[in-house]
Amino acid sequence: MINFLKNNLGPGLIFAAVAVGTSHVVQSTRAGATYGLSMILLVVLVCLVKYPTFLFSSRYAAITGHSVIDGYAKRGRWYMYIFLALILVEITIATSAASLVTSGIIKSVFNLSMQTTVLSMILIFITIMILIVGKYKALESFCKVLVIGFCITTLITTFIALTGFESSNLEPISELAFDRPTTLFLVSIAGWMPTGIIGAVLLSNWVLARKKTITDRPFTRKEADFDFHVGYVSAIFLAACFVILGYIVIRGAGGTIANDSAGFSVQIISLFTSTIGSWVFVLIAATIIAVMYSTLLALADGFPRLIVGVIDSLWPNVKNSIKESNLYIALFIVLFILVGAVYFLFMSSFTQFIDLITAIGFIVTPIIATFNHVIIFSDDIPPQERPGPGLKTWSYSTIIIFTAVTLVWIYFQLTA
């Protein structure tokens, strides 16, 4: 089974599997529990608006045989400086969130008394050690199987919840008042939907990895497009499932979202146990830990890889003068320190912390959207392979919409 998934799971489905992390498990569930099924429309709209940005990453790699980072480097050094800043911010906060949620689940499952942030730092340290000693691939393959199982279980749970749901007990659509708190919440939901925008960069790397595994023929742009769409639609569909489960199970029971990661983890597991039965607890606990931990692994592994790519472009002498393994260890130490700083500075409340870091994911979206737009319409791409007028307009709309909402978000923050 592991070999089958390793050989046949394309970049799109890897994308979908990684997406089922903080954005789905935490934010989609909160959205459904707080505002009902109206949030499904928000999830779909946000994913549609972001669609060109992610698609362009996949296409650029499939057409050129290079990652989007290479495309950014060709545009100039300032592209790389900006991208480096985005990596430091986006992956640091994403790693902090993934570790915090994973630690909360572990704490609740094993009934640990340790402080969640302390457990989170220990978990990151263990993850870094796994990556340094090179046991990442074996653990990633194991987690991948459980992630797929979790996705299937989510679909089954959603179906059971819907068939047994009496709509008369709840209003499926809540009225949205676009005041400051609601707007800030909607921005935080949209920030990592279907996943963080750095996922677009990682997607191009996954496409390149897929190209290398196919030796008997070229991996075409059409194949990459098909694979991407399967993964992207799957990620949207799974996000909608968690909105439904949050609405039916948590809101339907008259509950409110817990304001600590351990308490919220209990609520997440209850989505499945209260719908399917308590007998599924061990299975769900194991798979949901694997889901979140696989995301943490991918983020922690991607941090030094992306930064090394930037260093190679900006300061090649640095990379040549330092042994690569030592450079990776140094960058892992930097990540560990940055995550600790994030917890120290911003960890006052679990839900507020998640809202803040996902909102930051929102405001960096127009930057990557602009970068991807530039490279896909550059001379790197043959004219016949460039997106048509419709996608070009769509991409412009992405940049304009996210920039406008970002300005509104900044205004609300400054006038608080």
C-alpha positions as CSV (number, residue, x, y, z in Angstrom):
1,M,0.0,0.0,0.0
2,I,2.8,2.4,0.9
3,N,4.6,1.7,-2.3
4,F,1.4,2.2,-4.3
5,L,0.9,5.6,-2.8
6,K,4.5,6.6,-3.2
7,N,4.5,5.7,-6.9
8,N,1.1,6.9,-7.9
9,L,0.2,9.8,-5.6
10,G,0.8,12.9,-7.8
11,P,1.7,16.4,-6.7
12,G,-2.0,17.5,-6.6
13,L,-3.0,14.8,-4.1
14,I,0.1,15.5,-2.0
15,F,-1.1,19.1,-2.1
16,A,-4.5,18.0,-0.9
17,A,-3.1,15.8,1.9
18,V,-0.8,18.6,3.2
19,A,-3.8,21.1,3.0
20,V,-5.7,19.0,5.5
21,G,-4.0,20.7,8.4
22,T,-4.7,23.9,10.4
23,S,-6.8,25.4,7.6
24,H,-9.2,22.4,7.4
25,V,-9.1,20.8,10.9
26,V,-9.1,24.1,12.8
27,Q,-10.4,27.0,10.7
28,S,-13.0,25.2,8.6
29,T,-14.4,23.6,11.7
30,R,-14.5,26.9,13.6
31,A,-16.2,28.6,10.6
32,G,-19.0,26.0,10.5
33,A,-19.5,26.1,14.3
34,T,-19.6,29.9,14.4
35,Y,-21.4,30.9,11.2
36,G,-23.0,27.8,9.8
37,L,-23.1,26.5,6.2
38,S,-22.7,30.0,4.8
39,M,-19.0,29.5,5.3
40,I,-18.9,26.8,2.5
41,L,-19.6,29.7,0.1
42,L,-16.6,31.6,1.5
43,V,-14.3,28.6,1.3
44,V,-15.3,28.0,-2.3
45,L,-15.0,31.6,-3.3
46,V,-11.6,32.1,-1.7
47,C,-10.2,29.0,-3.3
48,L,-11.6,30.1,-6.7
49,V,-9.9,33.5,-6.3
50,K,-6.6,31.9,-5.4
51,Y,-6.9,29.3,-8.1
52,P,-4.6,31.0,-10.7
53,T,-1.8,31.5,-8.2
54,F,-1.6,27.8,-7.4
55,L,-2.2,26.7,-11.0
56,F,0.6,28.9,-12.3
57,S,3.1,27.3,-9.9
58,S,2.2,23.8,-11.2
59,R,2.3,24.9,-14.8
60,Y,5.6,26.8,-14.6
61,A,7.4,23.7,-13.2
62,A,5.7,21.4,-15.7
63,I,6.6,23.6,-18.7
64,T,10.1,24.9,-17.8
65,G,11.4,22.0,-15.7
66,H,12.4,24.6,-13.0
67,S,10.8,25.7,-9.7
68,V,9.0,29.0,-9.3
69,I,12.0,30.0,-7.1
70,D,14.2,29.8,-10.2
71,G,11.6,32.0,-12.0
72,Y,11.7,34.6,-9.2
73,A,15.5,34.6,-9.3
74,K,15.5,35.4,-13.0
75,R,13.4,38.5,-12.4
76,G,16.0,40.1,-10.0
77,R,17.5,40.1,-6.6
78,W,14.8,42.1,-5.0
79,Y,12.3,39.3,-5.8
80,M,14.5,36.9,-3.8
81,Y,14.9,39.3,-0.9
82,I,11.1,39.7,-0.6
83,F,10.6,35.9,-1.0
84,L,13.2,35.2,1.7
85,A,11.2,37.5,4.1
86,L,8.0,35.7,3.2
87,I,9.6,32.3,3.9
88,L,10.8,33.5,7.3
89,V,7.3,34.8,8.2
90,E,5.0,32.3,6.6
91,I,6.7,29.0,7.3
92,T,7.6,30.1,10.9
93,I,4.0,30.9,11.7
94,A,2.7,27.8,9.8
95,T,5.1,25.6,11.7
96,S,4.1,27.2,15.0
97,A,0.4,26.5,14.3
98,A,0.9,22.9,13.1
99,S,3.0,22.1,16.1
100,L,0.6,23.7,18.5
101,V,-2.4,21.9,17.2
102,T,-0.6,18.6,17.0
103,S,0.6,19.0,20.6
104,G,-2.9,19.9,21.7
105,I,-4.2,16.7,20.2
106,I,-1.4,14.6,21.8
107,K,-2.0,16.3,25.1
108,S,-5.7,15.5,25.1
109,V,-5.4,12.0,23.8
110,F,-2.7,11.0,26.4
111,N,-4.1,13.2,29.1
112,L,-0.8,15.0,29.6
113,S,-0.4,17.8,32.2
114,M,2.5,19.5,30.4
115,Q,1.9,23.1,29.1
116,T,1.0,22.9,25.4
117,T,3.6,25.4,24.2
118,V,6.3,23.4,26.0
119,L,5.1,20.2,24.5
120,S,5.0,21.9,21.1
121,M,8.7,23.0,21.4
122,I,9.7,19.4,22.3
123,L,7.7,18.1,19.3
124,I,9.5,20.5,17.0
125,F,12.9,19.5,18.5
126,I,12.1,15.8,17.9
127,T,11.0,16.6,14.3
128,I,14.2,18.5,13.6
129,M,16.2,15.5,15.0
130,I,14.3,13.2,12.7
131,L,15.1,15.4,9.7
132,I,18.7,15.7,10.6
133,V,19.3,11.9,11.0
134,G,17.5,11.3,7.7
135,K,14.5,9.3,8.8
136,Y,12.0,11.7,7.3
137,K,11.1,9.6,4.2
138,A,10.1,6.5,6.1
139,L,8.0,8.5,8.5
140,E,6.5,10.6,5.7
141,S,5.4,7.4,3.9
142,F,3.7,6.1,7.0
143,C,2.0,9.4,7.7
144,K,0.8,9.6,4.0
145,V,-1.2,6.3,4.4
146,L,-2.8,7.6,7.5
147,V,-3.6,11.0,5.9
148,I,-5.4,9.3,3.1
149,G,-7.3,7.1,5.6
150,F,-8.3,10.2,7.5
151,C,-9.6,11.9,4.4
152,I,-11.8,8.9,3.6
153,T,-13.0,8.7,7.2
154,T,-13.9,12.5,7.0
155,L,-16.0,11.8,3.9
156,I,-17.8,8.9,5.6
157,T,-18.4,10.9,8.8
158,T,-19.8,13.9,6.9
159,F,-22.2,11.6,5.0
160,I,-23.4,10.0,8.2
161,A,-23.8,13.4,9.9
162,L,-25.8,14.7,7.0
163,T,-28.1,11.7,6.8
164,G,-28.9,11.9,10.4
165,F,-29.2,15.7,10.6
166,E,-32.5,17.4,11.3
167,S,-32.3,20.8,9.7
168,S,-35.2,22.1,11.8
169,N,-33.0,22.3,14.9
170,L,-30.6,24.9,13.4
171,E,-30.5,27.8,11.0
172,P,-28.2,26.6,8.3
173,I,-27.3,30.1,7.2
174,S,-26.2,32.7,9.7
175,E,-26.6,36.4,8.9
176,L,-23.2,38.0,8.5
177,A,-22.6,41.5,9.8
178,F,-19.5,42.8,8.2
179,D,-18.2,44.6,11.3
180,R,-14.6,44.6,12.4
181,P,-14.7,41.3,14.4
182,T,-16.5,39.4,11.6
183,T,-14.3,40.8,8.9
184,L,-11.1,39.9,10.8
185,F,-12.4,36.4,11.3
186,L,-13.3,36.0,7.6
187,V,-9.8,37.1,6.6
188,S,-8.3,34.6,9.0
189,I,-10.4,31.8,7.5
190,A,-9.4,32.8,4.0
191,G,-5.7,33.2,4.8
192,W,-4.9,29.5,4.6
193,M,-7.6,28.3,2.4
194,P,-7.1,25.7,0.9
195,T,-3.6,26.0,2.4
196,G,-0.9,28.6,3.0
197,I,0.3,30.5,0.0
198,I,3.9,29.0,0.4
199,G,2.1,25.8,-0.6
200,A,2.1,27.2,-4.1
201,V,5.9,27.3,-4.1
202,L,6.2,23.8,-2.7
203,L,3.7,22.6,-5.3
204,S,6.2,23.5,-8.1
205,N,8.9,21.4,-6.3
206,W,6.5,18.4,-6.1
207,V,5.8,18.7,-9.8
208,L,9.5,18.6,-10.5
209,A,9.9,15.6,-8.3
210,R,7.1,13.9,-10.2
211,K,8.8,14.7,-13.5
212,K,12.0,13.0,-12.3
213,T,10.1,9.8,-11.4
214,I,8.7,9.4,-15.0
215,T,11.7,8.3,-17.1
216,D,10.0,6.6,-20.1
217,R,8.2,9.7,-21.3
218,P,7.8,13.4,-20.7
219,F,5.5,14.6,-17.9
220,T,3.3,17.0,-19.9
221,R,1.6,20.2,-18.9
222,K,-1.8,18.6,-19.5
223,E,-1.0,15.8,-17.0
224,A,0.2,18.4,-14.5
225,D,-3.0,20.3,-14.9
226,F,-5.2,17.3,-14.5
227,D,-3.2,16.2,-11.4
228,F,-3.4,19.7,-9.9
229,H,-7.2,20.0,-10.5
230,V,-7.8,16.6,-8.8
231,G,-5.9,17.8,-5.7
232,Y,-7.3,21.3,-5.7
233,V,-10.9,20.2,-5.9
234,S,-10.3,17.5,-3.3
235,A,-8.9,20.1,-0.9
236,I,-11.9,22.4,-1.4
237,F,-14.3,19.5,-0.9
238,L,-12.6,18.4,2.3
239,A,-12.7,21.9,3.6
240,A,-16.4,22.0,3.0
241,C,-16.8,18.7,4.9
242,F,-15.2,20.2,8.0
243,V,-17.4,23.3,7.8
244,I,-20.4,20.9,7.7
245,L,-19.1,18.8,10.6
246,G,-18.4,22.0,12.7
247,Y,-21.9,23.1,12.0
248,I,-23.8,19.9,12.7
249,V,-21.7,18.3,15.5
250,I,-20.4,21.3,17.5
251,R,-23.0,23.9,16.8
252,G,-25.8,21.3,16.7
253,A,-24.9,20.2,20.2
254,G,-25.0,23.8,21.4
255,G,-21.3,24.0,22.1
256,T,-18.8,26.8,21.5
257,I,-15.3,26.6,20.3
258,A,-12.8,25.9,23.0
259,N,-10.1,28.6,23.5
260,D,-7.2,26.3,24.1
261,S,-5.6,23.7,21.7
262,A,-6.2,20.7,24.0
263,G,-9.9,21.6,24.5
264,F,-10.3,22.2,20.8
265,S,-8.6,18.9,20.1
266,V,-11.3,17.1,22.1
267,Q,-13.9,18.8,20.1
268,I,-12.3,17.7,16.8
269,I,-12.1,14.1,17.8
270,S,-15.7,14.3,19.0
271,L,-16.7,15.2,15.4
272,F,-16.0,11.6,14.6
273,T,-16.8,9.7,17.8
274,S,-20.2,11.3,18.3
275,T,-21.1,10.6,14.7
276,I,-19.6,7.1,14.1
277,G,-19.3,5.9,17.6
278,S,-16.8,5.8,20.5
279,W,-15.2,2.7,19.1
280,V,-13.5,4.8,16.5
281,F,-11.6,6.9,19.0
282,V,-8.2,5.2,18.8
283,L,-8.3,5.2,15.0
284,I,-9.3,8.8,14.7
285,A,-6.8,9.9,17.4
286,A,-3.9,8.1,15.6
287,T,-4.9,9.4,12.1
288,I,-5.5,13.0,13.2
289,I,-2.2,13.1,14.9
290,A,-0.6,11.8,11.7
291,V,-2.5,14.3,9.6
292,M,-1.2,17.3,11.6
293,Y,2.3,15.8,12.1
294,S,2.7,15.1,8.4
295,T,2.0,18.8,7.8
296,L,4.5,19.8,10.5
297,L,7.1,17.5,8.9
298,A,6.6,19.0,5.4
299,L,6.9,22.5,6.8
300,A,10.0,21.9,8.9
301,D,11.6,20.1,6.0
302,G,10.7,22.8,3.5
303,F,12.1,25.7,5.6
304,P,15.8,25.0,5.1
305,R,15.3,23.7,1.5
306,L,13.6,26.9,0.4
307,I,16.1,29.2,2.2
308,V,19.0,27.2,0.8
309,G,17.5,27.9,-2.7
310,V,17.4,31.6,-1.9
311,I,21.0,31.6,-0.5
312,D,22.2,29.7,-3.6
313,S,20.8,32.5,-5.8
314,L,21.7,35.6,-3.7
315,W,25.0,34.5,-2.0
316,P,26.5,31.5,-3.8
317,N,29.8,32.0,-2.0
318,V,28.1,31.3,1.4
319,K,26.7,28.0,0.2
320,N,30.0,27.0,-1.3
321,S,32.0,27.9,1.8
322,I,29.7,26.0,4.3
323,K,29.1,22.3,4.3
324,E,25.5,21.8,3.2
325,S,24.6,19.5,6.2
326,N,25.9,22.2,8.6
327,L,23.9,24.9,6.8
328,Y,20.8,22.8,7.2
329,I,21.4,22.3,10.9
330,A,22.0,26.0,11.3
331,L,18.7,26.8,9.6
332,F,16.9,24.2,11.7
333,I,18.2,26.0,14.8
334,V,16.9,29.3,13.4
335,L,13.5,27.8,12.8
336,F,13.4,26.4,16.4
337,I,14.3,29.9,17.8
338,L,11.8,31.7,15.6
339,V,8.9,29.3,16.6
340,G,9.8,29.9,20.3
341,A,9.7,33.7,19.7
342,V,6.3,33.4,18.1
343,Y,4.9,31.5,21.1
344,F,6.5,34.0,23.5
345,L,5.2,37.1,21.7
346,F,1.8,36.1,20.4
347,M,0.5,33.1,22.4
348,S,-2.1,34.7,24.6
349,S,-5.1,32.7,23.3
350,F,-5.4,29.7,21.0
351,T,-8.1,31.1,18.7
352,Q,-6.6,34.6,18.6
353,F,-3.2,33.1,17.8
354,I,-4.6,31.0,15.0
355,D,-6.6,33.9,13.6
356,L,-3.5,36.2,13.6
357,I,-1.2,33.8,11.9
358,T,-3.7,32.7,9.2
359,A,-4.5,36.4,8.6
360,I,-0.8,37.0,7.9
361,G,-1.1,34.1,5.4
362,F,-3.8,36.2,3.7
363,I,-1.8,39.4,3.4
364,V,1.2,37.7,1.8
365,T,-1.0,36.1,-0.9
366,P,-1.0,39.1,-3.3
367,I,2.8,39.1,-3.3
368,I,3.1,35.5,-4.4
369,A,0.2,36.0,-6.7
370,T,2.0,38.9,-8.4
371,F,5.3,36.9,-8.6
372,N,3.5,33.9,-10.2
373,H,1.7,36.1,-12.6
374,V,4.9,37.7,-13.7
375,I,6.8,34.5,-14.3
376,I,4.0,32.6,-16.1
377,F,3.6,35.5,-18.7
378,S,7.4,35.9,-19.0
379,D,9.7,34.8,-21.8
380,D,10.4,31.6,-19.7
381,I,7.1,30.3,-21.1
382,P,6.6,29.8,-24.8
383,P,3.7,32.0,-26.1
384,Q,1.6,29.1,-27.0
385,E,1.8,27.7,-23.5
386,R,0.9,30.9,-21.6
387,P,-2.6,31.2,-20.0
388,G,-5.3,32.7,-22.1
389,P,-7.0,36.1,-21.6
390,G,-9.6,34.7,-19.2
391,L,-7.0,33.3,-16.8
392,K,-4.9,36.4,-17.2
393,T,-7.9,38.6,-16.1
394,W,-8.6,36.1,-13.3
395,S,-5.1,36.4,-12.0
396,Y,-5.3,40.2,-12.1
397,S,-8.5,39.9,-10.1
398,T,-6.7,37.7,-7.5
399,I,-4.1,40.4,-6.9
400,I,-6.5,43.2,-6.8
401,I,-9.0,41.5,-4.4
402,F,-6.4,40.3,-2.0
403,T,-4.6,43.6,-2.0
404,A,-7.8,45.5,-1.3
405,V,-8.9,43.2,1.6
406,T,-5.4,43.3,3.0
407,L,-5.6,47.1,3.2
408,V,-9.0,46.8,5.0
409,W,-7.4,44.3,7.4
410,I,-4.5,46.7,8.1
411,Y,-6.9,49.5,8.6
412,F,-8.9,47.6,11.2
413,Q,-5.8,46.6,13.0
414,L,-4.5,50.2,13.2
415,T,-7.9,51.6,14.3
416,A,-8.5,48.9,17.0
